[in-house]
């Protein structure tokens, strides 16, 4: 289990879910195993359309394939996060936290896992769309949580 960030943060986006943390946490941090498609795909992976997703392992570390491409999923329930790591440079993490008003803050971070000189180039090459992709991933997650929990969700301003 990863106990620290997998690399430098490329982008971070936050949103609010008008539901108690326990309900949000259960949905966000759950990683079912099996073969999935459409809305059944684990939330950390997100909508993959008709592409098949296979998830094995657990309870803290999983292996997944999305249309044959390997991915690692880790869950740290105590810390309140789940992350999917794919390819050689990328890791996306969702974390949940209480906001003090009975609502839940959901954070989406994109990390650069590449090391050395190549790692310094990632934000300007293959990682250049990370901010837009991270915001879209959070918006999709918030929309899904709003439907599942029958509550309001909204994006928070970037810091």
N, C-alpha and C positions, 0 to 999 in steps of 0.2 A: 504494500500500500504506500502510495506517495504521501509523504508527510509535509512536503514543501512544494512551492510552485515549480512546475516543470520547466520554467524558463522565464525570460522577461515578458511582461505583459505588453501586448501589441495594442489591445483596445479593451475597454470596459464599458458596459452599458447596464443600467439598472431600471427596474420596473417595479410596480406595486401591484399586489393582488389583495383585493378586499375580502380576505378570508384568513382565518387563524392559521398560524404556522404549521400546526400539526397536520391539517388537511393538505396544505400545499406541499409540505415536506414529504408526506407519504407518496404523493404523485410524482414529484420531481426526482426523488432519490430511489424510486423503484426501477429495477432493471430486470424485466422478465427474461427467461431463456426460451429458446425455440426459434421457429421460422416465422417471420412477420412480413407484412406489407401494409401500405396505407396507414390508417389511423392507429393500427396496432403496434407500430414501431416504437421502441422505447423513446421517451421524450428527449433524452440526452442526444439521441441521433437525429431526431426530427423527421419531418416528412420526406420520404424518398420516392414518392409517387408509386409506380408499379415495380420499382426495383426491389428484389428480394433482400431481406436482412435476416441473418442467422446469428443468434447470440448463444454462447455457451459459457459455462463456468459459474462463478459466484462464490460466496456472497459479496466479497469486496472487490474482486478482480474478475473481469469478464473478457472474452475474446469475441469479436464480432466480425462479420463480413457483410459489406454492403455491395451488392452486385459483384461479389468475388474479391473486393478490395478489403484487406485486413485492417482491423481497428482494435484498439484496447480501450476498455471502459473500466474506470475505477470509481468506487463509491466510498466516501468517508462519512458515515452517518453521524458520528460524533461531531465532526467539524461542519456538517451540513452542506456537503458538496458532492457532485457527481461530474465526472469529466470523461470526454471521449478524445482519444488521441489517434490521429490517423496520419498516414504518409510519414514523412521523416521530419517535418518542420512544425507541425500544427498540433495544438491541443485546445479544445473548447471546454470551459468549465461553467456549470450553473451552480450557484450557491444560494441558500435561502437563510434569511435571518428575520427576527421579529423587529418591528419598527416602533413598538411601544404603544401603539394605538389599537392593537388587535388585528392589524393588517400585516402582510408579509412582503418583505423586500426580496426580489429575485435579482441576482447579479449574473451577467454573462461576461466572462473574460476569455479573450483569445491570447494564447501564449505562443511565443516563438521557441521551439524546442531545438532548433539548429544551433550548433556550436561553432566557435572559431570565426574565421573571416566570412564563411558562408552565412552564418547566423546574422552578421551585421548587414548582409545584403538582402535578406528575406523581406524586410518591410518595403523594400523598393522594387522587388521583383515578384516572385510568386505570391508573397503575402500582401501585396499592395491593396487588395480589396478586403482586407480583414475587418476594417471598421464597418463597412457597409454590410458585409456578410454577418458579422456579430450582431449588429442591430436587427437585421432581418430574423436571425435565429431567435433572439429574445422576443421580438414581436410575435413570431409564430408560437412560441412557448406560452406567452401571456394570453394570446387568443385561445389556445387549447385549454389552458387552465381556467379561463373565464367560462368556456362552454362546459367543461367537466364539473366545475364547482358552482356554476350558475351565479357568478359574481362579476363585479366590475374589475377591470385591469387597466393600467395605464403606464406609459413610459415616463421615467423621471429624466430631468435634464442631465446631460453629460457633465461630469465634473471637470 
